[in-house]
């Protein structure tokens, strides 16, 4: 009886294993998910802290103003919903153009947590934001840089 039960549990685990333990990889071939804890952190984020982070770390390369433009990095107004690597007038790396996914809370969280893992070969000289609270604040702030901001996750 124990052997049969163990075999059943093992087959159930093996059936679930691909979705439970799948390896992370480049956004071009990987579908990330947004952890419930991160979604909650974004919903309760500090927009002022996100704006300060953007000003301190992002604004040297990215413009977020509605009437702004491309700098060293692409213009970030209306970045949510835009397919990665497609903003008009900006020259993207082949790696970024290959992503082929729209920017969302999920894809931006994955990208900004480790940019090299998410888009190997990208030209952005920024490793990522390992602190989830800082990332949530920035994501919430970035979502406000839009004609029609996306609803929080």
N, C-alpha and C positions, 0 to 999 in steps of 0.2 A: 504494500500500500504506500509506504513512504517513498519507495523508488518510483512508482507511477506518478505520485504527486510531485516529486522533485522534477521528473521529466517534463511534466505539464508546466511547471513554473519556469523551467529552463526554456522551453519552446515559446512561452509567452514573453519572456525577457528578450529572446532573440528576435522576436517579431517587432518588439518595441525599440530595440537597441538602435536601429538606424536613425530614428527621430530623436532619441534621448541623447545619444552620444556622438552625433555627427560632428565632424571636425569643422572648425571655422575656416573660412578662406576668403579669397578675393570676392568683392561684391559682384563682379561680372559673372560669377558662377555660384554664388552662395546667397540664400535668402535668409537674412537675419530676422530675429524676432525681438520685440521690445519686452524686456522683463517687466512684470507687473510693478515691481518696486521702482523702476525707472519711470514708468508711466505716471505713477503717483507722485514721484519727485518733480516731474515736469508740471503736473497740475498744480502743485503747491510751490513752484519755483519763485525765487526772488528776481523779478525782472530788472530791478536796479543793479543787483549784483551781476546779472547777465550782461547788462549794458556796460558796466565797468570792465568786465572781462573782455568784451568785444573791443572796447576802446584801447585797453592795455595790450591785448595779444593779437587781435585780428585786424584792426583798422590800419595797420601799417601796410597791409597787402590787399585788403578788401574794403570796398565802399558799401555801406548799407543804406545810404540816403536814397529816397525815391527818385530824385533827379540826378543821382550820381552816375558813375560809370566804372569801367574796368580799371584796375590798378595793376599791380604785379599779379594779383589774383582776380577772378571774375567778380563782377558786381553781384551783391547778394540780395538786392531787393527782389522779392518774389521768387526766392530760391526754392521754397516749398512747392512741390509739384513739378518743378523743372527737371527734365531728364539730365542726369549728370553729363557734363562735357558738351553741353549744347548752347550755352549762352552766346548770343550773337556778338561778334567782334572780338572774342577772346580766343587765343590760341591754346588749346588744351593738349596735354600729352596723349599719346595713343592709348595709354593705360586708362586714363580718365574717360576718354571717348568710348572705350570698350565696356564700361560699367553698364550702360543701357537701362538704368533704372531711375525712376523719379526720386528726388530728395523728399524725404518724409521724416517724421520723428524717428522712425525705426532705422532708416538707412543713414541718416545723419548721426544718430547716436553710435551706430556701428562704426562709421567712418571716423568720427571724431574721437572715439575711444582708442584707436590705433590705426593711424592713416596708412602705415606701411602694410599691415595685414589686409586692410580693406582694399587698397589700390596700390599693389606693388608696382613700382616704376613711375609713380606720380611725380610731378615736379614740385608740389607744395612742400616746402621745407619746414614741416611742423610734425612732430611725432604723434601728438594726440593729447587728450585730456584724460588722465587716469582717475581723477576724482569725480565720482558720479554726481555729486551735488553741484559742482562747478559746471559739469557738462549739462545737467538738467537746467540750470539757470541760463546758460548760453542758448540752449535749444529753445527754451521758452521765449527768450529775447529775440532770437532769429525769426521765430514764427510771427512776431509782430511786424517784421519788415516786409509788409505785403499789402497789396491793394485789398485783398480779402484774406485775412489771416486764417490758417487752418484751425479747426477745433482742437483742443488739447486731446491727447490720447486717453 
